[in-house]
Structures are given as C-alpha cells and as structure tokens.
Amino acid sequence: MPEHQPAKVTIRPATEADILAMQRLELDAGRRFADVGLKSIAEDPPSGYEDLVIYIKDAAAFVAIDSRLREPVGYAVASVVDAEAHLDQVSVSTTAAGRGIGSLLVEEVCGWAIRRGHASITLTTFRDLPWNGPLYKRLGFASLTDEACGPQLLAIRAEERRRGIDVLPRVAMRRHLQAGP
C-alpha cells in the first residue's frame, strides 16, 4: 500500500463559525468505528455547541483547513486535567483520513500546551485501534497505569466506563513535552 502524502492543510484556531463543521466532522469521523464493529461509538452524538464554544473561548480549539477545498477537514480540542494539558478530541473526515491531518492537529495541540507552560499532555483512547493507541504511541505518547493518573484523569476514565465507551480496551496516555528554542 503506498504511503499517503502529507496533507496540504492550514491549522488555525477555531471560531464559532466553525462549530457546525466541527460537529459534522466528528460524526463523519465516528463512522470509522462502525466499520470495525463499534456501532455504539459511531452513533455517539458529537460535542455540543456550548461545549465547543467553551474550547473556542479558551483558545483551545483548532481546525485543519484543506488548502484545495478551503473547508475544515479536521479539528482538535484540548483542556487542562490534573494541571496537565489534555487532548479531549481529534476528528478527521473519512475522506481526509490517512493523510497525516490528525498528527498535525495533535502537534498543534502539543504546541498549545507548551505555550501555556505545560510539561506534558494526556489523553484517553482505544488501545488497539490503529488510528488511536498505536498512532498516539508513534507520536510519543506512552500508556499510563491507574497509579500514574491524577484524580481528574481517573474520573474521565470512570465516566467513559459509565457511558459504555469501554467496548474495547481503553487506555490513558501521556506525552512529555519540551519547549523549543
């Protein structure tokens, strides 16, 4: 299988005008889960409008704009959990998947974390799905034991279990960040 060429996208801060596109992207990206038998995950509703407004107002939401299509093809949002940056969501359209857009968005969020003075970033994900755990591992994230998680991250994992998201093994992960020169 040939390698995909890096996407020609621009990453920029999201605005309220992007919210409907972000919700559509999240629904579209979720379809990949149905393809691997996770229909309940695929049918999970997208992030709420008001929730996305909070990320945008906190300058913690980013969209990837395809230079050819001139429209969003991916987005990411982040927050602070246990005094660490936390990657809450990354969604890339199914038509743009496999072009490195998710990786670009993750790197943008890592830059956001560094600019805010965070030494690390966490996330939760499906451990074995190729576009989840293995991808994050390639991007420098390492799996965490429960003992290595702070109370807020443990609460996120508990909420995921309560909502029925743990249909496959999930894991919390952390990446240590270094400020550039």
Kinemage of the C-alpha trace (Angstrom):
@kinemage 1
@onewidth
@group {chain A} dominant
@subgroup {mainchain}
@vectorlist {calphas} color= white
{ca met a 1} P 0.000 0.000 0.000
{ca pro a 2} L 1.550 3.358 -0.977
{ca glu a 3} L 2.255 5.927 1.694
{ca his a 4} L -0.096 8.872 1.795
{ca gln a 5} L 1.369 12.240 1.026
{ca pro a 6} L 1.192 14.762 3.859
{ca ala a 7} L -1.932 16.832 3.680
{ca lys a 8} L -1.824 20.366 2.403
{ca val a 9} L -3.703 21.958 5.234
{ca thr a 10} L -3.523 25.024 7.378
{ca ile a 11} L -4.148 24.658 11.088
{ca arg a 12} L -5.782 27.682 12.678
{ca pro a 13} L -7.719 28.480 15.832
{ca ala a 14} L -11.365 27.505 15.537
{ca thr a 15} L -14.081 30.151 15.636
{ca glu a 16} L -17.765 29.908 16.473
{ca ala a 17} L -18.434 29.943 12.718
{ca asp a 18} L -16.639 26.544 12.549
{ca ile a 19} L -18.802 24.767 15.124
{ca leu a 20} L -21.310 23.144 12.763
{ca ala a 21} L -18.460 21.909 10.559
{ca met a 22} L -16.686 20.550 13.656
{ca gln a 23} L -19.809 18.652 14.682
{ca arg a 24} L -20.199 17.249 11.142
{ca leu a 25} L -16.527 16.201 11.162
{ca glu a 26} L -16.961 14.407 14.477
{ca leu a 27} L -19.984 12.489 13.170
{ca asp a 28} L -18.194 11.652 9.921
{ca ala a 29} L -15.005 10.537 11.690
{ca gly a 30} L -17.086 8.399 14.006
{ca arg a 31} L -18.219 6.269 11.060
{ca arg a 32} L -14.808 4.546 11.127
{ca phe a 33} L -15.853 2.917 14.391
{ca ala a 34} L -18.883 1.292 12.758
{ca asp a 35} L -16.528 -0.230 10.187
{ca val a 36} L -14.787 -2.169 12.994
{ca gly a 37} L -17.985 -3.276 14.733
{ca leu a 38} L -18.286 -0.396 17.208
{ca lys a 39} L -21.687 0.872 16.151
{ca ser a 40} L -22.439 2.315 19.603
{ca ile a 41} L -19.323 4.501 19.408
{ca ala a 42} L -20.126 5.536 15.843
{ca glu a 43} L -23.604 6.624 16.946
{ca asp a 44} L -22.337 8.714 19.866
{ca pro a 45} L -23.557 12.304 19.397
{ca pro a 46} L -20.966 14.973 18.583
{ca ser a 47} L -19.696 17.521 21.063
{ca gly a 48} L -22.372 20.042 21.976
{ca tyr a 49} L -22.414 23.557 20.575
{ca glu a 50} L -21.959 25.174 24.003
{ca asp a 51} L -19.110 22.796 24.875
{ca leu a 52} L -17.286 23.739 21.674
{ca val a 53} L -17.853 27.447 22.400
{ca ile a 54} L -16.018 26.982 25.715
{ca tyr a 55} L -12.989 25.444 23.947
{ca ile a 56} L -13.021 28.251 21.372
{ca lys a 57} L -13.212 30.981 24.005
{ca asp a 58} L -10.312 29.320 25.829
{ca ala a 59} L -8.269 29.317 22.565
{ca ala a 60} L -8.080 25.526 22.867
{ca ala a 61} L -9.824 24.525 19.621
{ca phe a 62} L -8.153 24.141 16.236
{ca val a 63} L -9.348 23.315 12.736
{ca ala a 64} L -7.424 21.908 9.797
{ca ile a 65} L -8.416 23.669 6.582
{ca asp a 66} L -7.761 21.793 3.343
{ca ser a 67} L -5.946 24.226 1.039
{ca arg a 68} L -7.674 22.802 -2.034
{ca leu a 69} L -11.211 22.511 -0.662
{ca arg a 70} L -10.907 25.579 1.600
{ca glu a 71} L -13.004 23.922 4.264
{ca pro a 72} L -12.363 22.146 7.559
{ca val a 73} L -11.282 18.514 7.235
{ca gly a 74} L -10.339 18.005 10.874
{ca tyr a 75} L -10.410 19.535 14.314
{ca ala a 76} L -8.962 19.104 17.791
{ca val a 77} L -9.855 20.469 21.220
{ca ala a 78} L -7.914 20.452 24.465
{ca ser a 79} L -8.300 21.331 28.121
{ca val a 80} L -6.386 21.080 31.388
{ca val a 81} L -6.789 17.958 33.519
{ca asp a 82} L -4.813 17.450 36.739
{ca ala a 83} L -2.701 20.539 35.872
{ca glu a 84} L -1.623 18.878 32.607
{ca ala a 85} L -2.742 19.632 29.085
{ca his a 86} L -5.301 17.086 27.886
{ca leu a 87} L -6.276 16.244 24.309
{ca asp a 88} L -10.041 15.870 24.503
{ca gln a 89} L -10.931 15.200 20.878
{ca val a 90} L -9.393 14.821 17.433
{ca ser a 91} L -11.649 14.219 14.447
{ca val a 92} L -10.660 13.970 10.789
{ca ser a 93} L -13.112 13.462 7.931
{ca thr a 94} L -13.205 9.990 6.431
{ca thr a 95} L -12.222 11.409 3.036
{ca ala a 96} L -9.106 13.040 4.543
{ca ala a 97} L -8.111 10.193 6.875
{ca gly a 98} L -4.656 8.727 6.445
{ca arg a 99} L -3.075 11.954 5.189
{ca gly a 100} L -1.416 12.984 8.448
{ca ile a 101} L -4.026 15.571 9.403
{ca gly a 102} L -4.697 14.014 12.802
{ca ser a 103} L -0.965 14.057 13.552
{ca leu a 104} L -0.742 17.709 12.526
{ca leu a 105} L -3.642 18.548 14.832
{ca val a 106} L -2.034 16.645 17.725
{ca glu a 107} L 1.207 18.566 17.183
{ca glu a 108} L -0.739 21.838 17.151
{ca val a 109} L -2.326 20.940 20.484
{ca cys a 110} L 1.107 19.996 21.880
{ca gly a 111} L 2.352 23.439 20.814
{ca trp a 112} L -0.659 25.000 22.548
{ca ala a 113} L 0.248 23.059 25.698
{ca ile a 114} L 3.863 24.217 25.595
{ca arg a 115} L 2.812 27.849 25.056
{ca arg a 116} L 0.648 27.544 28.166
{ca gly a 117} L 3.559 26.194 30.182
{ca his a 118} L 2.567 22.530 30.391
{ca ala a 119} L 5.310 19.913 30.545
{ca ser a 120} L 3.050 17.068 29.430
{ca ile a 121} L -0.220 16.215 27.742
{ca thr a 122} L -2.610 13.339 28.397
{ca leu a 123} L -5.448 11.676 26.505
{ca thr a 124} L -7.665 8.617 26.637
{ca thr a 125} L -8.129 6.349 23.649
{ca phe a 126} L -8.785 2.855 22.375
{ca arg a 127} L -5.565 0.963 22.983
{ca asp a 128} L -5.520 -1.213 19.851
{ca leu a 129} L -7.367 0.609 17.062
{ca pro a 130} L -4.705 1.675 14.510
{ca trp a 131} L -5.871 5.303 14.347
{ca asn a 132} L -5.977 5.510 18.147
{ca gly a 133} L -3.456 3.947 20.566
{ca pro a 134} L -0.823 2.846 18.011
{ca leu a 135} L -0.934 6.266 16.329
{ca tyr a 136} L -0.507 8.099 19.622
{ca lys a 137} L 2.374 5.784 20.541
{ca arg a 138} L 4.128 6.761 17.275
{ca leu a 139} L 3.550 10.399 18.250
{ca gly a 140} L 5.386 9.921 21.554
{ca phe a 141} L 2.576 9.047 23.961
{ca ala a 142} L 3.024 6.221 26.484
{ca ser a 143} L 0.316 4.226 28.266
{ca leu a 144} L -0.353 5.023 31.910
{ca thr a 145} L -1.247 2.782 34.800
{ca asp a 146} L -4.101 3.921 37.032
{ca glu a 147} L -1.490 4.786 39.672
{ca ala a 148} L 0.154 7.233 37.238
{ca cys a 149} L -3.145 9.041 36.570
{ca gly a 150} L -4.316 12.016 38.578
{ca pro a 151} L -7.804 12.111 40.104
{ca gln a 152} L -9.366 14.087 37.238
{ca leu a 153} L -7.967 11.725 34.607
{ca leu a 154} L -9.247 8.765 36.617
{ca ala a 155} L -12.651 10.488 36.733
{ca ile a 156} L -12.607 10.815 32.916
{ca arg a 157} L -11.900 7.084 32.626
{ca ala a 158} L -14.705 6.312 35.093
{ca glu a 159} L -17.118 8.474 33.069
{ca glu a 160} L -16.085 6.663 29.880
{ca arg a 161} L -16.891 3.345 31.553
{ca arg a 162} L -20.221 4.714 32.840
{ca arg a 163} L -21.146 5.882 29.324
{ca gly a 164} L -20.305 2.447 27.869
{ca ile a 165} L -17.316 3.602 25.822
{ca asp a 166} L -15.087 0.783 27.110
{ca val a 167} L -16.326 -1.679 24.483
{ca leu a 168} L -12.684 -2.395 23.605
{ca pro a 169} L -9.646 -1.912 25.840
{ca arg a 170} L -9.045 1.776 26.521
{ca val a 171} L -6.024 3.450 27.974
{ca ala a 172} L -4.886 6.793 29.326
{ca met a 173} L -1.667 8.037 27.736
{ca arg a 174} L 0.846 10.815 28.405
{ca arg a 175} L 3.446 12.575 26.275
{ca his a 176} L 6.184 14.653 27.858
{ca leu a 177} L 6.696 17.950 26.081
{ca gln a 178} L 9.785 20.070 25.610
{ca ala a 179} L 9.788 23.715 24.781
{ca gly a 180} L 11.679 24.542 21.598
{ca pro a 181} L 14.491 27.080 21.254
